[in-house]
Amino acid sequence: MHLLITAGGTREYIDHVRFISNASSGKMGYCLARAAQKAGHKVTLISTSDLQSPVGVDFVGLDSAAEMFAAVKKFFAECDCLIMAAAVADYTPARTSKTKIKKTGKPITIKLKPTADILKWAGNHKKKNQIVAGFALEDKNLRANAEKKLIEKKLDMIIANSCAAVGSDQASVQIKMPDRKWLKLPKAGKTTIAKKIISLAEKISV
């Protein structure tokens, strides 16, 4: 299979030195890329993270949600499976200042606009036998919110986890596929979890 994997938290620039982002480390996405590569698959990793790219993986580095959307659209048609592990910003500044915003001591207001929903786009544009998987980071109603995302975005797999997974080397995830029961994995290293996710994707593709 050719797997397209996204990783890291996007950076939405306010001016050329300041940006809005999140605490995502990109570790889960990189573990997925390594697991897929070690399983013998071709891997394209689209990432905002500063982590070292795994050997043997095609790497695409970028910053913003808009850049990630463009990269996913570029490579999507040629992949067999997209796994969106990136924490894509839901909002981005409506305008980016062309110069560094100076400190004045007065409050400022930054107007935000929604970013494109990359996962929803992929779910709507996938071809027959093409797999689209996403992550759902939830702080409450984990299963209900994740399953809603699975259905609304026409996904083949949703991996749900709590905010405790952000930046950590370990996570406890629950996985749902259409017409199948929830699969709850015990807390483990992200490398172990990544191997399981790749294994499940392989079974879907058969």
Backbone torsions as a table, in degrees:
resi	resn	phi	psi	omega
1	MET	NA	155.6	170.0
2	HIS	-106.4	114.8	-179.7
3	LEU	-102.4	132.5	173.8
4	LEU	-106.6	118.5	-173.8
5	ILE	-125.2	134.1	176.2
6	THR	-109.0	150.8	-176.0
7	ALA	-150.3	153.8	173.8
8	GLY	89.6	169.0	177.8
9	GLY	-97.8	131.8	-178.2
10	THR	-70.6	156.9	178.9
11	ARG	-113.7	119.7	-178.3
12	GLU	-108.0	106.2	-169.6
13	TYR	-76.2	133.9	174.9
14	ILE	-87.6	-46.5	169.0
15	ASP	-138.3	-167.1	-172.8
16	HIS	-78.3	-1.1	177.5
17	VAL	-125.1	-14.2	-177.8
18	ARG	-118.3	144.3	179.8
19	PHE	-148.2	161.3	172.6
20	ILE	-98.2	133.2	-179.2
21	SER	-148.4	-161.5	177.5
22	ASN	-143.1	-179.6	-171.6
23	ALA	-87.0	7.3	-179.1
24	SER	-61.2	132.7	-179.0
25	SER	-92.2	-20.8	-175.7
26	GLY	88.1	-1.6	-174.3
27	LYS	-59.7	-41.5	-177.7
28	MET	-64.6	-43.9	179.0
29	GLY	-61.5	-39.9	180.0
30	TYR	-70.1	-36.5	176.0
31	CYS	-64.6	-39.4	177.1
32	LEU	-63.5	-42.5	179.6
33	ALA	-62.8	-43.4	178.5
34	ARG	-64.6	-43.7	-178.6
35	ALA	-63.2	-41.9	180.0
36	ALA	-67.0	-41.9	-179.8
37	GLN	-65.5	-41.4	179.8
38	LYS	-69.0	-25.4	178.0
39	ALA	-81.4	0.0	175.4
40	GLY	95.0	12.8	-178.4
41	HIS	-94.5	155.1	171.8
42	LYS	-78.1	134.3	-175.7
43	VAL	-129.8	131.9	168.9
44	THR	-114.8	120.0	-178.3
45	LEU	-107.1	119.0	176.3
46	ILE	-104.1	117.1	-169.9
47	SER	-143.6	149.0	172.2
48	THR	-101.9	-6.0	-172.5
49	SER	-79.2	154.3	177.0
50	ASP	-90.1	4.7	178.6
51	LEU	-65.1	153.2	179.4
52	GLN	-68.5	127.9	-179.8
53	SER	-67.3	137.0	178.1
54	PRO	-59.8	144.9	178.6
55	VAL	-65.3	137.1	177.8
56	GLY	87.2	3.9	-178.6
57	VAL	-108.1	135.4	174.8
58	ASP	-75.1	122.5	-172.5
59	PHE	-111.5	135.5	175.2
60	VAL	-125.7	111.0	-179.7
61	GLY	-97.4	140.3	179.9
62	LEU	-158.4	-174.1	-176.7
63	ASP	-122.8	-56.8	-166.7
64	SER	-94.8	167.4	176.3
65	ALA	-62.8	-39.4	179.6
66	ALA	-64.1	-41.1	178.3
67	GLU	-66.5	-38.3	178.9
68	MET	-67.0	-40.0	178.1
69	PHE	-61.5	-43.9	179.7
70	ALA	-62.8	-40.7	-179.6
71	ALA	-68.2	-41.9	178.4
72	VAL	-62.2	-44.1	178.8
73	LYS	-62.8	-35.1	-179.6
74	LYS	-65.3	-41.0	-173.7
75	PHE	-101.4	-10.6	-171.9
76	PHE	-59.9	-44.1	-174.9
77	ALA	-61.1	-29.0	-176.1
78	GLU	-95.3	-0.4	-179.3
79	CYS	-97.3	154.9	175.6
80	ASP	-93.1	-25.5	-176.3
81	CYS	-148.8	126.8	173.5
82	LEU	-106.3	126.8	173.1
83	ILE	-119.0	110.1	-179.0
84	MET	-89.2	89.6	178.2
85	ALA	-94.4	-8.1	-179.1
86	ALA	-69.0	148.3	174.1
87	ALA	-95.7	85.1	-176.7
88	VAL	-77.5	131.5	180.0
89	ALA	-60.0	138.5	177.5
90	ASP	-79.2	-23.5	-178.5
91	TYR	-135.9	153.5	178.1
92	THR	-139.0	151.9	178.6
93	PRO	-56.1	135.8	179.6
94	ALA	-64.8	-29.8	176.7
95	ARG	-138.7	141.6	175.5
96	THR	-106.7	126.1	-180.0
97	SER	-66.3	135.6	-179.9
98	LYS	-76.8	-15.6	177.1
99	THR	-126.7	159.4	179.2
100	LYS	-61.8	128.0	-179.9
101	ILE	-71.6	123.3	-176.6
102	LYS	-81.5	147.4	175.7
103	LYS	-74.8	127.0	-179.8
104	THR	-117.9	-13.5	-175.7
105	GLY	87.1	-2.9	179.6
106	LYS	-107.7	152.5	177.2
107	PRO	-62.3	149.1	173.2
108	ILE	-125.7	155.0	178.0
109	THR	-116.1	129.4	178.1
110	ILE	-112.7	116.5	-179.8
111	LYS	-83.0	130.3	-179.1
112	LEU	-111.0	150.7	175.5
113	LYS	-127.2	153.2	-178.7
114	PRO	-65.4	147.0	172.8
115	THR	-90.4	166.4	177.4
116	ALA	-67.6	144.3	177.2
117	ASP	-88.0	94.2	-175.1
118	ILE	-63.4	-43.4	-177.1
119	LEU	-64.9	-41.5	178.5
120	LYS	-64.5	-41.2	177.9
121	TRP	-59.3	-45.2	-179.0
122	ALA	-63.6	-43.0	178.9
123	GLY	-61.3	-34.8	-179.3
124	ASN	-80.4	-18.9	-175.3
125	HIS	-113.1	3.0	-178.8
126	LYS	-68.2	146.9	178.2
127	LYS	-91.1	171.2	176.5
128	LYS	-59.4	135.1	179.9
129	ASN	73.3	5.3	175.3
130	GLN	-93.1	134.2	-174.5
131	ILE	-103.1	135.2	174.7
132	VAL	-127.3	122.0	180.0
133	ALA	-124.6	145.4	-179.5
134	GLY	-137.3	169.2	177.7
135	PHE	-110.7	149.1	175.5
136	ALA	-128.5	110.8	177.4
137	LEU	-96.2	114.3	-173.7
138	GLU	-128.6	144.5	175.3
139	ASP	-105.2	-4.9	173.8
140	LYS	-160.7	157.7	-178.8
141	ASN	47.8	49.6	-171.9
142	LEU	-55.5	-54.8	-176.2
143	ARG	-66.1	-43.4	-177.8
144	ALA	-63.4	-45.2	-179.4
145	ASN	-68.8	-38.7	-179.9
146	ALA	-67.5	-41.3	-179.0
147	GLU	-68.0	-34.6	175.5
148	LYS	-61.5	-41.7	178.4
149	LYS	-65.1	-41.2	178.7
150	LEU	-56.7	-46.0	-176.5
151	ILE	-75.3	-49.8	-174.6
152	GLU	-63.9	-31.7	-176.7
153	LYS	-101.2	7.5	174.9
154	LYS	55.7	48.6	-177.6
155	LEU	-88.8	160.6	175.9
156	ASP	-98.2	-14.8	178.5
157	MET	-161.4	138.3	173.2
158	ILE	-124.2	132.8	177.8
159	ILE	-110.7	112.4	-175.7
160	ALA	-102.2	134.9	176.0
161	ASN	-146.9	169.2	-177.7
162	SER	-95.2	172.6	-179.9
163	CYS	-64.6	-17.1	179.4
164	ALA	-64.5	-18.9	-178.0
165	ALA	-77.0	-19.0	-175.0
166	VAL	-64.3	121.4	177.1
167	GLY	78.9	-7.6	-177.0
168	SER	-87.7	158.1	175.0
169	ASP	-85.7	-8.4	-179.5
170	GLN	-125.5	161.6	177.4
171	ALA	-158.8	160.2	172.8
172	SER	-122.4	113.7	-174.1
173	VAL	-118.5	158.2	173.1
174	GLN	-125.4	135.8	-172.9
175	ILE	-120.1	135.5	-179.9
176	LYS	-131.4	136.1	172.7
177	MET	-123.8	152.6	-179.2
178	PRO	-54.2	136.3	176.3
179	ASP	64.0	21.3	176.1
180	ARG	-130.9	155.7	179.3
181	LYS	-73.7	161.2	176.3
182	TRP	-63.9	139.8	175.1
183	LEU	-112.5	114.7	-178.8
184	LYS	-101.5	120.6	178.9
185	LEU	-96.5	139.9	177.0
186	PRO	-67.2	157.3	179.5
187	LYS	-56.9	130.7	-176.9
188	ALA	-156.0	172.3	175.9
189	GLY	-64.8	151.1	-177.6
190	LYS	-65.1	-25.2	175.6
191	THR	-63.7	-43.6	178.8
192	THR	-64.7	-44.0	179.9
193	ILE	-64.7	-39.8	179.7
194	ALA	-61.4	-41.8	178.9
195	LYS	-60.9	-39.0	179.2
196	LYS	-67.0	-42.3	-179.6
197	ILE	-64.0	-42.7	178.1
198	ILE	-64.0	-39.5	178.3
199	SER	-62.2	-41.7	178.4
200	LEU	-66.1	-39.2	178.1
201	ALA	-63.7	-37.7	177.5
202	GLU	-62.2	-40.7	-179.2
203	LYS	-68.7	-35.4	177.7
204	ILE	-64.5	-37.6	-174.5
205	SER	-73.1	-18.4	-177.2
206	VAL	-69.8	NA	NA
